[in-house]
Amino acid sequence: MPRVVAVYPHDPEAFTQGLVWHDGFLYESTGLYGRSTLRRVDLTTGAVLRSAEVPALLFGEGLARVGDRLIQLTWQEEVALVWGLETLERRGDYRYKGEGWGLCFDGKRLVMSDGSGRLTWRDPKSFAEVGKLAVTVAGRPAERLNELECVEGAVYANVWGSDQILRIDAASGRATAVIEAGDLLTPRERTAADVLNGIAYRAEAGTFLLTGKLWPKLFEVVFEAAPRRSGKWRAQRPAATKTPVAPGRRAGRSPMSPCRPARSSASAPRPSAGSRAARGRGRSPAPLRG
C-alpha cells in the first residue's frame, strides 16, 4: 500500500498520461486531442517551467527518458515523438504498429504497453520491437496495462480503469504485488478528478510519485505492506493540510518492499463506454476528446 510522505500541487487541467523524474524536475506527458503537451514541472509548486505543444491531431500518451532524449507515445496514431530533454524541442519521431499507452526505460531497453496484458520490449535507438512479455496475475492473464515505470528489475504498471498498480517481475512477467491506491484523494476531490495514471520513481529518496488525470494533487509515497482489512489492502489518505508535507527521505530503502500479494484481476469487468473509467482513456464522446 502507498504510505504518503509528501503532497504537492498538481495542475487539475492536466490529463496526465506519463511521468518521468530526472535531475530535480518532473517531466509530464498530457493527453487529449488539441490539448496534449510535454512539460517540465517544478515538483514543489506544481508550476509548469517549460511546455511544448503536441500537434493537435495527436493524443499524447506514455513518456520515457533515454539519455538526453524524451520519447512520448501517442494513442492511436502509431508515432512516438522524440524531444530534447533540455529544450523540449522536437528531434524526430519513430513509427510503430498498434496503440501506445505506457512507456519506461530500464537502462537497456524500452518497455511499452498497448492496453493489453502484454509488454513489448523496444530498442532505445531504433524503437524496433525486440521482444514481448505476457503478464500474469496469480496465474491468470493481466489486462489493461497502462502507464509504466521501470525500477530495478520490476515494471510498475497502472491498470486502466482501476486504482491498482501492478509490480511486475520483468524476467518472468509475474505480478509480484497488487498495490491498492484508491484512497489518495478525498471523496470530494474525486468528483472532479479522473482515473489514477502517472508513476515516477525518485531513486535518490527511494520514493514514488503518483498522480492521475485531472488530479489536483501529486503524492510522494513509499510502497509497503499493511494489515489486511476485510480482505482488501488500501492506501492511507494523508491528514488534511494546506501546505506540502515535508518530503520524507528513505535513502537506501528498496522499492521492492512487500505490498499486497498478487491476486487475479482478469475477471474484473471492462468499463462501459460511458463510464468514468472509459472517459479516463479519452474514449468518450467528442467533448472530452476535443
Salt bridges, closest charged atoms under 4 A:
ASP11 OD2 - ARG39 NH1 2.86
GLU28 OE2 - HIS10 NE2 2.82
GLU61 OE2 - ARG281 NH2 2.29
ASP68 OD1 - ARG91 NH1 3.33
ASP93 OD2 - ARG90 NH2 3.77
GLU99 OE1 - ARG283 NH2 3.26
GLU129 OE2 - LYS132 NZ 3.88
ASP163 OD2 - ARG190 NH2 3.40
GLU180 OE1 - ARG234 NH1 3.54
GLU180 OE2 - ARG260 NH1 2.30
GLU189 OE2 - LYS217 NZ 2.70
GLU204 OE2 - ARG202 NE 3.42
GLU220 OE2 - ARG202 NH1 3.19
GLU224 OE2 - ARG3 NE 3.02
GLU224 OE1 - ARG253 NH2 3.42
